Amino acid sequence: MEVNIMYFAAMRETAGLSEEKLLTDATNVEELFLELMKKYEFKLTKEHLKVAVNEEYVPFSTKLNENDTVVFIPPVAGG
């Protein structure tokens, strides 16, 4: 299936892009995250992230559907 992925902060820097369309066999958010960890070698673990699917915060166990938009939200610092 194809999903849309958006990256922010450190994840965007590591991936070298802010969004991508990805063909995946992942059935849920956690499987997708593990696939992306292998691809980009992100330093953050899922315990450090929030995730949203189609603009709603969801657990990593959430099932994925064709054309979902998945956003991994790392901690950010600011002032």
Secondary structure, 3 states (H helix, E strand, C coil): CEEEEEECHHHHHHHCCCEEEEECCCCEHHHHHHHHHHHHCCCCCHHHCEEEECCEECCCCCECCCCCEEEEECCCCCC
